[in-house]
C-alpha cells in the first residue's frame, strides 16, 4: 500500500510540476524543471531535518513530512495548489531558519503552537477535524513540488512571517514589531473578500471598554477618541483615548482585536470596533496568496510579491550547522 501511495503521489507531483516549465529564467526565479534538478542534487541524499516540539517532547523529522502537517494545520486544502506551494516554502524557510539559528526555543526546534511557531496536524488529527485523504494528498504534493526550496535575502534566510488575512493591505514589520526588514514591507493584497475574517465588528459597553484598557476617561464616550494616526499598511499607528495615548498594537492586545486595522464608532449600543483582516498582517497573506493563485499567479510570483526582493533558492545542508542545535530527540 505504501509503495502504491508513493507512486500515485509521484504522478500527482509531476502533473503539478510540468506546467511550470513554461516559466522563464529571466526573472531570476527557478523554473519547475530547474527546481526538480537542483532539489534532487541538494536534498535527495541529505533531506532537510526539523525538530518538532510538542509539549516537552522533541522529535526529529524529515522536513517535508513535517511540512505536510504544517500546511494541513495552517491552510485549507481547498486553496489553490500554487497557494499551498507558497505556504510550504514560507513554512520551510521558517523551520529551517529555526534549525540553523536556534529559533525561539533556543535548541533549533519549532513547536506546534501557531501563536508561537507554526501549527502542525498529524494525518489522524487532520481527519478527525473533517479533513480527507484527498486533501492530505493534495497538500503533500504541493510540499513535494517545492521540496528543498527556501527564501533568502542577500544570502540569509528570511523571517518568513505569514498570517490569515490582511484586509486588503499588508503591514510593514517595523509598524508592528519595531524592527525593519527590507523584504517585509506593506504591499497590496487584493481579492481577500472571501476570507472568514475579512471584516469583523465587536461592541463594548463603555464600562467594559475602560476595564479592558485599565483606564477611565471622563465625559461622553463619543469625545474620548482623538489624534488617530495610521501606518502605511492601513493599521492604527496611534490613538488618543481620553488623556492617554496608545499604539494600535497595544489596543489590539488589550481589546482582543483580530488586527490593528480597525475603526471605532460610538453609538447607542456602545463602542463598536470594526477590524479588517486577521493576524499581525506582516509577510504573506494566506487568503491573498490563494486569490493570486486563482488569477493565475505561480507560487514563485506569490512569494516574491509578499516578500519583495527575496530569492528562492535550495537550502544548503552540511557541516556548518551548530551541534548544540541538535538535542537528544526521539526518532519518528
C-alpha positions in Angstrom: 0.0 0.0 0.0 2.8 2.4 0.9 4.5 1.8 -2.5 1.2 2.4 -4.3 0.6 5.6 -2.5 4.2 6.9 -3.2 3.7 6.0 -6.9 0.4 7.8 -7.0 1.8 10.9 -5.3 4.8 10.9 -7.7 2.4 11.1 -10.6 0.4 13.9 -8.9 3.6 15.9 -8.3 4.7 15.5 -12.0 1.3 16.8 -13.0 1.9 19.9 -10.9 5.5 20.4 -11.8 5.4 20.1 -15.6 3.3 23.2 -16.3 6.0 25.2 -14.5 8.4 24.5 -17.4 6.8 27.4 -19.2 8.2 29.9 -16.8 11.3 31.8 -18.0 14.5 32.2 -16.1 14.8 35.8 -16.9 13.2 36.9 -13.7 15.8 35.1 -11.6 13.2 32.6 -10.2 13.8 28.9 -10.6 11.5 27.2 -13.1 9.9 23.9 -12.1 12.4 22.0 -14.2 15.4 23.7 -12.6 13.7 23.2 -9.2 13.4 19.5 -9.7 17.0 19.1 -10.9 18.5 21.3 -8.2 16.4 19.8 -5.4 17.4 16.3 -6.4 21.0 17.3 -6.2 20.9 19.1 -2.9 18.3 17.2 -0.8 17.8 13.7 -2.1 20.9 12.3 -0.4 20.5 14.5 2.7 16.9 15.5 3.4 16.4 18.6 5.4 15.7 17.8 9.1 13.4 19.5 11.5 12.9 19.3 15.3 9.2 19.3 16.1 8.4 20.3 19.7 5.1 19.1 21.1 4.9 19.9 24.8 8.1 18.6 26.3 8.7 16.1 23.5 11.1 16.9 20.7 11.0 14.7 17.6 13.5 14.7 14.7 11.6 14.5 11.4 12.1 14.7 7.7 11.3 18.3 6.7 8.8 17.6 4.0 6.9 15.1 6.2 6.8 17.8 8.9 5.7 20.5 6.3 2.7 18.4 5.2 1.5 18.6 8.8 2.2 22.3 8.9 0.2 23.1 5.8 -2.6 20.8 7.0 -2.8 23.0 10.1 -2.1 26.4 8.5 -4.0 26.4 5.2 -7.2 24.9 3.8 -6.8 22.1 1.4 -9.5 23.8 -0.7 -7.0 26.5 -1.6 -5.3 26.6 -5.0 -2.2 24.3 -5.4 0.0 27.4 -6.1 -1.0 28.9 -2.8 -0.3 25.7 -1.0 3.2 25.6 -2.5 3.9 29.2 -1.5 2.8 28.3 2.1 5.1 25.2 2.1 8.1 27.3 1.1 7.4 30.0 3.7 6.9 27.3 6.4 10.1 25.5 5.3 12.1 28.8 5.5 10.7 29.4 9.0 11.6 25.9 10.2 15.0 25.7 8.6 16.0 29.1 10.0 15.0 27.9 13.5 17.0 24.7 13.0 20.1 26.7 11.9 19.9 29.5 14.4 18.2 28.1 17.4 14.9 29.7 16.9 12.5 30.8 19.6 13.2 27.8 21.8 17.0 28.1 21.6 17.6 24.4 20.6 16.5 24.7 16.9 13.1 23.2 17.4 9.7 24.6 16.3 6.6 24.0 18.3 3.1 23.2 17.1 1.6 26.3 18.7 0.7 28.7 15.8 0.8 31.6 18.3 4.5 30.9 18.9 5.8 29.0 15.8 3.7 27.1 13.3 0.6 24.9 13.5 1.1 21.2 12.9 -1.5 18.4 12.4 -0.8 14.7 12.1 -2.9 12.9 9.5 -5.0 11.4 12.2 -5.8 14.8 13.8 -6.5 16.2 10.3 -9.0 13.5 9.6 -10.6 13.9 13.0 -11.2 17.6 12.1 -13.1 16.7 9.0 -10.1 16.5 6.5 -9.9 13.9 3.8 -7.2 11.7 2.3 -7.6 13.6 -0.9 -6.9 16.8 0.8 -3.8 15.4 2.5 -2.6 14.1 -0.8 -3.1 17.5 -2.4 -1.1 19.2 0.3 1.7 16.5 0.3 2.0 17.0 -3.5 2.4 20.8 -3.0 5.1 20.2 -0.4 6.9 17.8 -2.7 6.7 20.1 -5.7 8.7 22.8 -3.8 10.9 20.4 -1.9 14.1 21.9 -0.6 13.4 25.5 -1.5 13.6 28.4 0.9 13.6 32.2 0.8 16.7 34.3 1.3 17.6 38.0 1.3 21.2 38.9 0.5 22.1 35.3 1.1 20.5 34.9 4.5 17.3 33.0 5.4 14.5 35.5 5.9 11.9 35.9 8.7 9.2 34.2 6.7 6.2 35.5 8.6 2.7 34.9 7.4 -0.9 35.3 8.6 -4.5 34.6 7.6 -5.9 37.8 6.0 -4.7 41.4 5.7 -8.0 43.1 4.8 -6.5 44.4 1.5 -3.1 45.7 2.5 -0.3 44.0 4.4 1.7 45.8 7.1 5.4 46.5 7.4 7.3 44.7 10.1 8.6 48.0 11.6 5.0 49.1 12.3 4.2 46.0 14.3 7.4 44.9 15.9 9.6 48.0 15.6 12.2 46.2 13.6 12.7 47.0 9.9 13.2 44.2 7.4 13.6 45.3 3.7 11.5 42.4 2.5 8.6 42.8 5.0 7.0 45.9 3.6 3.4 46.9 3.1 2.0 45.6 -0.2 -1.4 45.4 -1.7 -3.3 42.2 -1.1 -6.5 42.2 -3.2 -9.1 39.5 -3.5 -9.4 38.6 0.1 -13.1 39.3 0.5 -14.0 35.6 0.8 -11.9 35.4 4.0 -13.9 34.4 7.1 -12.4 37.4 9.0 -12.1 39.9 6.2 -14.2 42.3 8.3 -15.4 41.8 11.9 -17.1 44.0 14.5 -17.2 43.8 18.2 -19.2 46.1 20.5 -18.2 47.0 24.1 -20.1 48.8 26.8 -18.2 51.9 27.9 -17.5 50.2 31.2 -16.1 47.0 29.5 -14.0 49.1 27.2 -12.5 51.1 30.1 -11.9 47.9 32.1 -10.0 46.3 29.1 -7.8 49.4 28.9 -7.4 49.8 32.6 -8.4 53.5 32.4 -11.4 55.7 33.0 -11.8 58.6 30.6 -14.2 61.3 31.7 -17.2 62.7 29.8 -19.1 61.5 26.7 -17.5 58.4 25.2 -18.1 59.9 21.8 -15.4 62.5 22.7 -12.9 60.1 24.1 -11.1 59.3 20.8 -8.8 61.7 19.1 -5.4 62.2 17.3 -5.6 59.0 15.3 -2.6 58.2 13.0 -2.3 55.3 10.6 0.6 53.2 9.2 1.3 52.8 5.5 -0.5 49.4 5.7 -3.7 51.0 7.0 -3.3 49.9 10.6 -3.8 52.2 13.5 -0.4 53.6 14.5 -1.5 55.6 17.5 -4.8 56.8 19.0 -5.6 59.1 21.9 -8.3 57.9 24.3 -9.0 60.5 27.0 -5.7 61.6 28.4 -3.9 58.5 27.3 -2.2 57.6 24.0 -2.0 54.0 22.7 -0.4 52.3 19.8 -2.5 50.1 17.6 -0.6 47.1 18.7 -1.4 47.9 22.3 -5.1 48.4 21.6 -5.3 45.1 19.6 -3.8 43.3 22.6 -5.9 45.0 25.3 -9.2 44.7 23.4 -8.5 41.2 21.8 -8.9 42.5 18.3 -8.3 40.4 15.2 -5.9 43.1 13.7 -4.6 46.6 14.1 -6.5 47.7 11.0 -9.6 49.0 12.8 -12.0 51.9 13.2 -14.1 52.9 16.2 -17.7 54.2 16.3 -19.7 55.2 19.3 -23.5 54.7 19.3 -26.4 53.8 21.4 -25.3 50.2 21.7 -21.9 51.1 22.9 -18.4 51.4 21.4 -18.1 49.3 18.2 -14.7 48.4 16.9 -14.6 47.2 13.2 -11.5 45.3 12.2 -10.2 44.4 8.7 -8.0 41.3 8.4 -6.9 38.7 10.9 -3.4 38.4 12.3 -0.3 40.6 12.5 -0.6 41.3 8.7 3.2 41.1 8.2 4.5 39.0 5.3 2.3 36.6 3.3 -1.4 36.8 3.5 -2.8 33.2 3.1 -6.1 34.3 1.6 -4.2 36.8 -0.5 -1.9 34.0 -1.8 -5.0 32.0 -2.7 -6.5 35.0 -4.5 -3.3 35.4 -6.5 -3.3 31.7 -7.4 -6.9 31.9 -8.6 -5.9 34.6 -11.1 -3.1 32.5 -12.5 0.0 33.5 -10.5 2.6 30.9 -9.7 3.9 30.1 -6.2 7.1 31.9 -7.1 5.3 35.1 -8.1 3.2 34.9 -4.9 6.3 34.7 -2.7 8.1 37.5 -4.5 5.0 39.7 -4.2 4.7 39.3 -0.4 8.4 39.1 0.3 9.8 41.7 -2.2 13.5 41.5 -3.1 13.9 37.9 -1.9 15.3 35.0 -3.7 14.0 31.4 -3.9 16.9 29.0 -3.5 17.7 25.4 -2.5 18.5 25.1 1.2 22.1 24.2 1.8 23.0 21.4 4.3 26.4 20.5 5.6 28.8 20.6 8.5 28.2 24.3 9.2 25.1 23.5 11.4 25.8 24.1 15.1 26.0 20.9 17.1 24.2 22.5 20.0 21.0 22.9 17.9 20.5 19.1 17.9 19.4 17.9 21.4 18.5 14.3 22.4 15.4 13.5 20.5 13.1 10.6 19.6 13.2 9.3 16.1 9.8 9.3 14.3 
